[in-house]
Amino acid sequence: PAEAVRHYRSAIDRRPEWRAPANNLAWLLATHPDPDIREPLAAIEVAEGLRRDGERLGSDQLDTLAAAYAAAGRFPEAGLTASAAAQLARNTGRPELAREIEARLRLYRAQRPFIDTHVRPGL
C-alpha cells in the first residue's frame, strides 16, 4: 500500500488531469485498514481536487469523496455526498454500485467511517 501511494502520487504529478490515479489514491488514503496508510485530510484534498473547472464528479468520485469525509469524521458531508453518489449511480444504470454506496451511507449515518477490507481493483 505505501508503494501504491507513491506510485499514485507520481502519476498525479505527471498527469494532473488524469482522474483515475487521483480517485484511487483518495480511496486508499480514506479507507485502508492500516491506520499508518490512512490519511483522511489528504484523501479529502485529493478527492476535492477532482472537481476541476466546474466539472461534475461521477458516482465513483463522489463515493470516494464521501468515504474521505467520513474518515475525517465529517459525517453530515459524507452522508450528503454518498446520497448524491448513490442517486447518480442509479440514474446512470449502475444499480450494484448504488447498493454498495447505500451500505456505506448507513455507516456514515451511524457516525462510522468505511474501512475497505477488500482490495479495490488497481490497489
C-alpha positions in Angstrom: 0.0 0.0 0.0 2.7 2.5 0.8 4.3 1.8 -2.6 0.9 2.3 -4.2 0.6 5.7 -2.6 4.0 6.7 -4.0 3.0 5.4 -7.5 -0.4 7.2 -7.5 1.2 10.5 -6.3 3.9 10.2 -9.0 1.2 9.6 -11.7 -0.8 12.6 -10.4 2.4 14.8 -10.6 3.0 13.7 -14.2 -0.6 13.9 -15.4 -2.7 16.0 -13.0 -5.7 15.8 -15.4 -5.9 12.0 -15.1 -8.6 11.3 -12.6 -8.2 7.5 -12.1 -5.0 7.6 -10.1 -6.2 10.5 -8.0 -9.5 8.8 -7.2 -7.7 5.6 -6.3 -5.2 7.4 -4.1 -8.0 9.2 -2.3 -9.9 5.9 -1.8 -6.7 4.3 -0.4 -5.9 7.2 1.9 -9.5 7.2 3.2 -10.4 3.6 3.6 -7.3 1.5 4.0 -7.5 -0.9 7.1 -3.9 0.1 8.2 -4.1 3.3 10.2 -0.5 4.1 9.1 -1.7 4.3 5.5 -4.9 6.2 6.1 -4.6 10.0 5.8 -8.2 11.4 5.8 -7.3 15.0 5.3 -5.0 14.2 2.4 -7.8 12.0 1.0 -10.2 14.9 1.1 -7.8 17.2 -0.6 -7.2 14.8 -3.4 -10.9 13.9 -3.8 -12.0 17.5 -3.7 -9.2 18.2 -6.3 -11.1 16.0 -8.8 -13.5 18.9 -9.2 -11.8 21.0 -11.8 -13.1 23.8 -13.9 -16.7 23.2 -12.8 -16.6 19.6 -13.9 -19.1 17.3 -12.1 -17.9 14.3 -10.3 -19.1 10.8 -11.3 -20.6 8.4 -8.9 -17.2 6.7 -8.2 -15.6 10.0 -7.4 -18.5 11.1 -5.2 -18.3 7.8 -3.4 -14.6 8.3 -2.7 -15.2 11.9 -1.5 -17.9 10.6 0.9 -15.5 8.0 2.3 -12.9 10.6 2.8 -15.3 12.9 4.6 -16.3 10.0 6.8 -12.7 9.1 7.5 -12.2 12.6 8.8 -15.3 12.5 11.0 -17.3 14.8 8.7 -20.3 12.6 8.7 -23.0 15.1 7.6 -21.0 15.9 4.5 -20.3 12.2 4.0 -24.0 11.4 4.1 -25.0 14.1 1.6 -22.2 13.2 -0.8 -22.9 9.5 -0.6 -26.6 10.1 -1.2 -25.8 12.1 -4.3 -23.4 9.3 -5.4 -26.0 6.6 -5.0 -28.6 8.6 -6.9 -26.2 9.3 -9.7 -25.2 5.6 -9.8 -28.9 4.6 -10.1 -29.5 7.2 -12.7 -26.6 6.0 -14.9 -27.6 2.4 -14.8 -25.2 1.2 -12.1 -27.6 -0.3 -9.5 -24.9 -2.6 -7.9 -22.7 0.4 -7.2 -25.7 2.3 -5.8 -26.4 -0.6 -3.4 -22.7 -0.6 -2.3 -22.8 3.2 -1.7 -26.1 2.9 0.2 -24.4 0.3 2.5 -21.6 2.8 3.2 -24.2 5.6 3.7 -25.7 3.5 6.6 -22.3 3.6 8.2 -21.9 7.3 7.8 -25.4 7.9 9.3 -24.2 5.8 12.3 -21.1 8.0 12.6 -18.8 5.3 11.4 -16.2 5.5 8.6 -15.9 2.8 5.9 -12.8 0.6 6.1 -12.2 -1.3 2.9 -11.3 -4.9 3.9 -11.2 -5.9 0.2 -8.7 -4.6 -2.3 -10.3 -2.5 -4.9 -9.1 -3.1 -8.5 -5.9 -1.3 -9.1 -4.9 -1.0 -5.4 
